[in-house]
Amino acid sequence: MNERIVFDHEKRASDRMKLLDWLDHSDERLIQMIQSLVRVPSDNPAGDCRPIAAETAAWLEELGFEPITVPVPAETVRQAGMIAVNNVLAKITIGDGRGPVIVLNAHGDVVPPGSGWSYDPYGGQIDEGKLYGRGAAVSKSDIAVYTFAAMAIRELAAGGSGTIVLVFTFDEETGGEIGPKRLLASGKVDPDYAICAGFTHSAVHAHNGCLHLEVKVKGKSAHAAIPDTGADALQAMNRLLTGLYEYRNGLAQHQSGVPGIGSPTLNVGLISGGINTNVVPDECTIRLDRRIIPEEDPIAVEQELIDRITASVLHMPGISVETQRILLAYPFGPVDTASPLISALKTSWSDVMGGGELPVEGVPLYADARHFDEAGVPAVMFGAGPRTLAEANGHRSDEHVLVSDVAAAVRVITLTLYNLLNAEAHDSL
């Protein structure tokens, strides 16, 4: 038994050195892949993500994978508010393939760049160790990191058993319904574990859900000279908004028990209404964002909000209100921090980072990890990036990722894959 232990530890140490050495010689190519992906615009909206899918598939093919492009039907894409979407998959079998199926999922669609950039948002320029561009941190860097981690396992043939599936989707900014959710529902993806796009200095095991609600107040138009003959939709909306902001102030009292999540939030992000300056407005519309902590019931949250909205204008003559759900994303997690997935990630992170313990926490945003969680798949968010989304300027001008974080992330993911694929051998020690 003692000889077995020595042999296994020596093999694992040898495998680790070989994997890290292979990555040392691949870092430059990895960065080139990120730059290439950043240089392909994939703004969502508008949501034509065929070019970025094609670029991703071309890279996978060049790197020795056999990518499968999975088109999404045009009508389904239109209903999701996009123009065109193809998902891209690539699978490699390790050993006899009887071990776990591990999905690595990142998205290639991005929010539009907006203004205020110091660097070309589609340039992929590197300056003082930072790679700039829209999607550099969220999450085109993770497409490349996951690809090269899978390559390292494939090239070194370091033993173990299972399957690695690269799942690159392009609708995260509109909810992931026709990306991960569709692939899971169709059975094209059926993993035991999922690692989803994230950052390098912590693992995310929980995130908020989100309700997007459109609220339309209807009144009756009239000439501005005789406003009492109409029903002012803007006046009604003012009362409705006042009630919503009072409701928002009370949300801070409900704190999540998951570190990093905080309290529920509400934001009114869009408003439109009216016909002309001299006309009593007959319609006013808003869209709101209500973040849902893991402890809340999303359906109950939605109903409570609709009840409040309806009640706020109930006794206003000539006024009616309509609500429409635009999005309801369920919270993710929390995943058990002692799960094999997170345990393997913690071990690898400590190894690469030179000690310490990987922080495991929640985040107040929502992402595609929830689709795996809803399907009963243990998932965690981890990838290339800083300690917080704000540090990377995610969704803001001058978004960037540190080259050093990319290097650390690919090594952590590679060793995590190795640990999971060799779990049976580890258990025998």
N, C-alpha and C positions, 0 to 999 in steps of 0.2 A: 504493500500500500504506500509506504514512504517513497519508494522508487517511482511509483505512479504520480505522486504529488510533485516530485521534483521534475519529472518529465513534462507534466502538463504546464507547470509554471515556466519552465524553460521554453516550451513551445510558444506559450502565449507571449512571453517577452520577446522571443525571436520574431513572431508574427507582427507584434506591435512595431518593432524597429523597421521591418520591411515595409509595412504600410506607411509609416511616417516618412521613410526615405523616398518611397514612390511619390508621396504628396509633395515633398520638398522639390522634386524635379518637375512637378506639374503646376505649381503655383502660377507661373507666368501665363500658361494656357488658360487656366481657370479665370484669371482676371480678364483675359481677352474675350472669353465667352460672355462675361458680364457686360463688358463694354459693347459688344456686338448686340446684345439684347436691348440694352438701354438705347441704342441708336435706332431702334425700330419703334416708331410711335405706336402706342397701343392705348390711347386715351379712351376711357369708359366713364361717362359718355364721350364720344358718340357711340363707341362700341363695335367698331369693325376690327376684330381681333384675329382675322385670318393671317395677316402678314407676320405677327409675332409668333403665332402657332407654327407657321411655315419655317421661320427662322429657328425656332426651338427644335423642330423635327430635323432640320438640316444639320444642326450641331450634333444632335444625338446620333444621326447616321454617320457623320464624319468620325465620331468618337467610338464607333464600333457597336452601337446599339441597333436594334431593329424596331424603330418607332412605329407606332400605330396611330394614325390620325382618325379621330372619331368626330365626324361632323354632327352638329346639332341641327335638327330640322328648322327651316326658315321661319315657320309660323311660331315655333317654340321660342326661337330667338327674339322674334318681334314682340311676343308677349312679355318677354323679360326686359324689354326696352332697349335692346341692342340691335346691331345691324347684321353681324355674322360672327359665329363662334365655332371653332374646332378645338376639341380637347386632344391632348397628345399623351400617349402612354408608352412606356417601354418596360419590359420585364426581363430580369435575369434570374436564372435558377442556380442555387448554390448547393453543391453536393447532390444528394438524392432528392432534394426539394421537400422533404417531409417536415422540415422545421417551420418556424413561423413565417407568415406572409407579412412583410413590412412595407407599408406605403410611405413614400416621401412625396408630400403634396405642397406645391407652391403655385402662386398665380402670377400671370404675366400681364394682366390688364392693370391700368394705373389711372389715377385721377388726372384730369388735364393739368398742365404745368402751372397755369396762372402767370402772374407778373412778378417782377422783383428779382429775377435770377441774375446772379453774377457770372454764371457759367451757362453754356448751352444746355438746356434741359434734355436734349437728345444727343449730347456730345460724348458722354462717358469719359470726360477729362479727369485725369488724376493730378491733384495738387496737394503737396505736403501730406501724402499718405492717405488722402481722401478721394474716393471715386464719386464724381458728381453726376447727377442726372435723375430724371423722373423714373422711379422704379428701382433705383440703385439699392435702396434699403427695403422697399416694400413692392414686390419681393423678387425682383429679377435676379438679385444676388443669390437667393436661395435656390432658384432653378439650377444655377451653375454649381453651387455648393453640393446639392443633392446628387447631381449628375456625376461629379468627380468623386464623391464619397462612394457611390455605387461602382464606379470604374475601378477604384482602388481595391475594393473587395473582389471584383471580377478578375482583375489583372494578377493579383497576388495569389488567388486560389488558396486562401489561408485556412481552408477547412470549414467545418460547420455545415449546416443544412438549413434550407429554407428558400424563400423567394423575396427579392427586392423588386418593388414596382414603383417606377417613377410616374407620378400622376401630375401633369402640368395642365392647369385649367386657366380660364381667361374671363371669368365673370364674378370675381370676388367683390368688386366694387358695386355690383348690383345684387349681391346676396348669395352667390354660389349655387343658385337653384339649378342651373343648367350645366354646371361643372361637377363638383364633387357629389352633390345630392343626386343628380341624374345618373352618374356613373355607379354610385352605390345602389340606387334603386333598381337599375337594370342588371346588376350582377357583374358588370364589366370589371368592377373593383370589389374585392371581398377580403379585406385584410384582417389580420389578428392584432396588428398595431399600426398606428399612424403617427408620423412626425410631420407637423405642418409648419409653415413659414413663421419665423419668430426672430428673436435677437440672441446675442451670444452670451450675455452676462446674467441671464436668468432664464428659467424655463416657466412657461405659462401653462397652468393646469386647470384654469377656469377663466371664463370671460362673461361679460354681460350679454344679455339678449337685447333686442331692439325692436321697437314698434315705430313704423312710419305711418302716420295717419294723415289723410287729406280731409280737411273740414271746409265745407262750402256753406256759407250763409246766403240765403236767398231772401230778397225783399221785393220792392216794387218801384220802378223808376218813375220820376216825376220831374217837372220843370223846377229848376232851382228857385224860381220866383214864388212857387207855391209848393214848398217842400212837404207841407202837411198832407198833401194828396198822395204821397208815396210812402214807402216803408224803407228806411235807410239801412241797407245791409252793412255799411261801414260802421254805423253807430252800434248796431248789434254785435258786430265783430269786436268792437272796442270793449263792450261789456264781457264778451266771451274771453277775450285775451286777458282782461283784468283778473277774471276767475282762474284762468290757467296759470298766471304768474303767482297768484296766491297759493295755488296748489303746489307749484314748483317749490316755493319757499319751505313747505312742510316736508318735502322729500328728504331733506338732509337729516331728519330725525331717524330715518331707517337705514342703519349702517349694516353692510354685509359682514358676515363672520369670516369671509375669505380675504386674507391680506392682499392689498393692492386694488380691490374692487371699489371700495368706498360706498357711496349711497346712490340710489336711483337719481336720474337727472331728467330734465325736460327742456327742450329747446325748440322754439319756433323759428324755422330757417327760411321760409318762403311766404310771401304774401302778395296777392294781386287782387284788383277789384276796380269797379267804377267804369263809367262810359266816357264822361267828359266833365270838365270843370263845372258846367252849368246844368248838370243832370244829377238828380238824387241817385246814388248807386243802388242798383238792384241786385248786385252779387259781389261777394268778397270771399276769397279762398286763401287758406293757409295750409302749409304742410308742417307737421311737427315730428320731432324725434324724441321718443321716450325710452331711455335706457332701463333695462330690467335686470336687477341683480339675481344671482342664482337662487336665492331663497324665495323669490316671488313666482307666482303662477302667471305666465304671460296672458292667458285668456282672461283671467280675473282682472289683470291690470288694464287690458284693452276695454273690457266692459265698464269698469269704474270710470275710465276716462271718457268714454262715450256718454255715460250717464251724466257726468258733470257738464259736458259740453251741451247736451240737450237741455238740461235744467237751466243753464245760464240764460237762455233766450226764450224760455218756455212761455212767458207771459208778455212778450213783445208783439203787438198787433201786426199782422202782415208778414211776420218773419218766420222762416223755417230753416232747418239745418240738416245737412246730409253729411255723413262720414263714410270714407272709403279706406279700407286697409290697403296700403301700398306694399308694406313689408312687415312680416312678423318673424323675427329671428329669435330662436330660443337660446337661453343661456347655455354655456358649455361648462361641464364639470360641477364641482371640483373632482378631478381624478385623484385617486388614492396615491399619495406620495410614496407609498411603499410598493407600488405596482412594479412588475419586472421592467416595464418600459422606462419609468422614471428612475428606478434604481440603476439600470444600465447607463442611462444618460448621466446621472450623478457621478458614477465611477469614472466614466470617460472624461467628463468635464474636469474633475479634480486632477486626473492624470495629465491632461493637456495644459491646464492652467497652473500647474505646479503646486497643487494643494488647495485647501479650503473646501467649502461646501457650496454646491450650486444652489442659489436661491430659487425656490419654487413658489410662485405667487399667481394671483389673478390680475387681469387688466380690465379697465372699464370699456374698452372697445369691443367689437364683435368681429368674428372672422370665420373662415371656412372650417376650422376645427370642430365647430358645433355639429356639422353634418355627420362626421365620423362618430361623435359622441351619441347623437340621436340614433345612429345605426348600431349602437352597442359596442363600438370599437374603442378601446383605450387609446387616447390621443394625447399628444403634448405639442406645444408650440416652441420650436427652437430653431435658430438659424443664424444668419449673419447680420449683425447690427449692434447698436450701442445699448446702454442700460435702459433708455427710455425712447419712445417714439419721437418726443420733442427734440432730443439730442441729434437725431438723424435728419431733422426737418422733414419728417414724413408728412406728405400731403401739403407741404409748403415749398417755397422757393429754396433753391440750393440744397435739395435733398441729396444725401450722400451716404456712403458706407465706408468705414475705415478698412483699408486693405488688410491691416493686422487682424481685424475682427473676422474678415472672410477666411483668412488663414487658420485662425483658431477654430472657427465653426466647422470647416470641412474636416478638420482632424477629430473634433469631438464627435461629429456625426459618423465618421468612418469607424472609429473605435466602438461607438454605440452599436452600430450594425454588427460588427464583429462579435461583440459580447452577446447580443441577442441571438445571433445565428449559431453561436457556440455554447448556448445556455445549458444544453444537456451535458456537455462535457464539464462545464463549470460545476454543475450540481453533483457530479460524481466525485469531486475532490474531497 
